[in-house]
Amino acid sequence: MPDVHVQKLYEDLKEPLLLEALTALPSEPIIVPAGDLHRPGMALMGFTENFQEGRIQIFGESEMAFLSTLGADEQRLAVERVLVLGPPAIFVVLDQSVPGPVLDLVRERGVVMIRSALPAVEFQAELTHHLERVFSPTTEVHGTLVDVYGVGLLFTGRSGIGKSECALDLIERGHRLVADDIVEITRTSDDVLIGRYRDVLRHHLEIRGVGVIDVQAIFGIRAIRMQKRIEVEVQLQEWEDSADYERMGLESRFGEILGINIPQAVVPLFPGKNITVISEVIALNFMLKVYGYDAAQVLNERILETMRSSNRLQGYLDRDRE
């Protein structure tokens, strides 16, 4: 994960969060070590025991109202208590004016102060969401991600095995492409894997013998989506006569991405096999399991019950002959 720094945050969020830099942003990157945000109300009054160092500080209406009750020297002292915590930046919300002594102090200490026109609650929620995303573990996987009936299917397998062709057939049947060739994957705070396309490849498919096609241009906006939760890995493999493939589905297989286990279906390929319909069935079967219905388990229980009933009947007949 690349370093997160204040200058990049300001550049990325200047327009959406209505930001205005009240102090100069230095050319040397200011690293943001963690995604936590602090409201320093108690710290301004001198209680800093539960405050962690190196966190972004947000001055809301309460903080600014408290500072307005103080004289110039007291304002500097109060803010000094916050600066001791080493914040990478201080954000002032709701377009509030900053007292001159406070502004002079942060400039003297080289601390970046940025103002936003948004209310505190909205600003904090948006900034938290952005920081969660940039601090989340990420990786890239060679594969194709398609939204099939609302289920994110990640197709993996060797280059040229037919992942893009399968995706193209699914798109033609009304499903939605997320990413092809390279899938950027992020693990969110609640241990969910989110896949999206790499910007430079944006909704393009490479079909061998045809070339690169623009899915949105050909099939329309309904054929694509920006990102999707990855719920099942579909691993495509060449058929091997000696391989022992799962037939009943009683044993669950899992793949691992960024430390998260996701259900895995291994699909052997041979000429004439309808991988598109199989992919749709994988998605629908996954949804059934989510809602508590496992067809393999139900069939297994039915077979076992039939065997038990047959044994009971045979026992009755044997006793009847005595």
N, C-alpha and C positions, 0 to 999 in steps of 0.2 A: 504494500500500500504506500503510495507516495505521501510525502509530508504535507500536512495541511497548514497553510500559513494565512495570516490576516489579510495580506494583500490580495490573495486569490479569492478569499471570502468576499472581500469588498467588490472585486471585479465581477464575480458571479452573481452577487445578490444586490448590487447597486440599484437596479431597476425594479425587480420584484418586491424588495423590502424598502424601497424609497429611502436610500441611504445618502448621507452627506458627511464627508470627512471634516471634522472640526479641527483636527490637527494634521500635520503633514505625515504621509505614509512613507517611511524610510525605504530606500532601495534594497537594503538587506532584508531578506524574508524574516518575518516574525512567526516562529513556529507556534501552532496551537497544539499543545500536548494531549489534550483530551476533549471529548465532545460535551462534557458537562457544562451547564450554565448555572451561574449563581446570581441571586438577588441579594445585595449586600446590606440589607436594612440593619441587621444586628451588628454587622462588622463596622458600619459607620459610627455606631455607638460605643465600639470598643470590644465587643464580644466576637472573637475570631476563632474560638477553639474548634468549632465544627466546620470551618471553612477550609477547603483544600487549596493548595497553591496552584498557580498556573491555569486557573479557570477564567473563562470569559465572564465579565461582570455586566449586569444589566441594571441601569438606573431607571426605575419606573417612577410613577407619580409619587409614591410614598417616599422614596429616597430623595427625590428632588424637593418635596414638600418639607422634609426634615431639614435638608440643607438650607432652605430658605429661612428657617427660624434661627439660624446661627449667624454670628458675626464672621468677618473675613478670616480671622485667625482660626476660629473654631471650624470653619468650613475646610480650611487647609488641613487641620489636624484630623478631622473626620475622614477625609478622602485619603490622607496619608496612611490611615489604618488599612484601607483597602489596597493601596499600592504595595504595601508590605507583602501582600499575598502574591505578587508578581503576575497580575493579569496580562495576558497577551493583548487584550483590547477591552475598552469600556464602551458599551452601547447605551445611548440615551434615547428613550422612546417618546412617542407622542409629540415630536417636534418641540420639546421643551427647551427653553433657554437655559444655558449653563452659567452659573455665577462666574464673574471674572476671576476671582482668586482660585477657583477650582480649575478653570481652563489654563490659567498660568502655571499651576502646579503640575498638571499632567504634561504640559509642554516642556517644562523644566526636566521632568523625569523621563521624557522620551516615550511616554505611553500614548498609544493611539486611542483617540476618542472619536466615535462615530455616532451620528444622530440618525434616527429613523422617524418617519411620520406615522408609523403604525402604532396602535395601542399595545401595551405591554403583553397582554395575553396572546394576541395574534402574532406579534413579533416573535415571542419566545417559542411558540408552537412551530412557526415556519423555520426559524433558525435551528431548533432542535431536530426537526425532520431532515434538514439539509446536512447537519453534522452527523446524524446517524447514518446517512447514506455514504458520506465521504469517509467515515471512519470504519465502515463495515468491511470485513474481509472479502476480497474479490479474487477471481481467477478467470481464466479463459479455457474453453473446451472446444476441441474440434468436433463439430456436430451441427445439427439442424434442430431448431426449436419451433414447434407448431402447436397452436391452440386447437385441439380437437374436441369438440363438444364441451368446451370450457375446461378441459384437462390439458395441462402443459406436458406434451410428449417431447422428450429430448432424444433425438435419434443419434446414435453413435455407431462407430464402426470404421473400418479402414477406408482410406481415401479411394473413391471410385466405386464403392460397393452399392451406391444407389440412394443415399440419404436425400440428396436434392431432388432426384426424380420422384421419390416417394412423397416429398413435401409438395412438389408441383401437382401431383395427382390429388392429394388431399385438398389443396387450394382450389382446384377445379371443381371439387365436390362441395365447396362452400366453407372450408375451414380456413384458418388464418395463420399466415407466416409471421413469426417473430424475428428469427435470425437464421442465417445460413452460413456455413463454413466456419465462422468463429462466433461462439456464443459467450458473451461476457456475463459472468455469474456473480451475484452478490449475496452474501448471507446476512440477513437482517437481524435485528436485535432479538426477535422472537424465533430464531432458528428456522427461518423460511428462506429457500433458495429462489432468487428472482433472476431470470435470464432476460437479456436484451441484446440488441444488435450492436456491432461495432459501427460507429458513425460513418466511417468511410464506405462500408459495405451496404448500408441502409436499404433493406428490403429488396436486395438483388439476389437472384439465384444463378448459379453456374450449372448449365445443363450440357454435359459432354455431347459433342456433335452438333449442338445448337449455338452455344456460347452463353454470354451473360444476358439475362432478361430482367426487366424492371417489373416486379410483381404488381406494385401499385398502379403503374401506367397501364398494364394489360388487364388486370382483374378489378381494379378499383379500390377505393379506400376500405371497403369491407373485407378485403382479403389480407389485411395486415393489422398488426397491433404493435405498440411500442415495447411492451415488456409483458412477461407472464411468469407466474410461479411455476417452477419445475416440479412436477408431481410424479412422473414415471420416466425412467430411462428405458428406451427401446434399443437394445443392442443388436445390430444386424450382423450376421455371420454367414459365411459360405457353408452350405450343407456338407457335413462329413458323415459318411456311413458308419464310422466307428464311434461317433460321439453319442453320448447318452443324454438325449434331450428330455426336458420335463414334459410329461404328457397329462398328468392329472392336475397339476397346479397346487398340490397339497403343501409343498415346500416353498416357502417364500424366499425369493432372491432379493438382495439389496446391493446397490452400488453406493459409493461414498464420494461426496463432493464437499470440500471445505468442512470436513468433519461431520457432515449430516448424511444419514442413511436415507436413501430414497428407493422405492420399489423398482425392481429391474426385471424386464422381460427380454429374454434372449430369443430372437427369431431367426431360425436358419432359412437361408434363401436357396431356391432352385428355380429353374425356368418354369414359368407358368403360374407361380405362386402369387396370389393376390395380396400383396403386402399392405395395400391401402385399406382394404376391408378389415384385415387383421388389426391394423393400427386403430381403426374405429372401434373394433371390439375390445381392444386393450383399454381404450379410454372409457368405454361404457362399463366394462367389468370393474375397473378401478372405482368408478362412481358407485356401483352396487356395493362394493366392499366398504366404501366410506359410509354408506347408509346401513351397513350391518349384514349384508347378504353376500355370502361366499359360496358360489355355485359348486366348487370342488368339495368343500366341507359338507354341503348339503347332500351331494351325491354319495360321498363316502359314508355319511351317517345312514343314508337310505340302504346302501349295500350291506352295511353291518347289521342293520335292523332286519333286513331280509334274511341274512344268515342266521341271526338269532331266532327269528320266527320259524325258519326251516328246522333248526335244531329242536325247538320246542315241539313242533308238529311230529318230527321223527320220534322224539321221546315218548309222546303220547301214543303213537302207533305201536311202538315197541312194547309199551306196558299193556296195550289193549290185546296183544297176542298172548299174553301170559295167562 
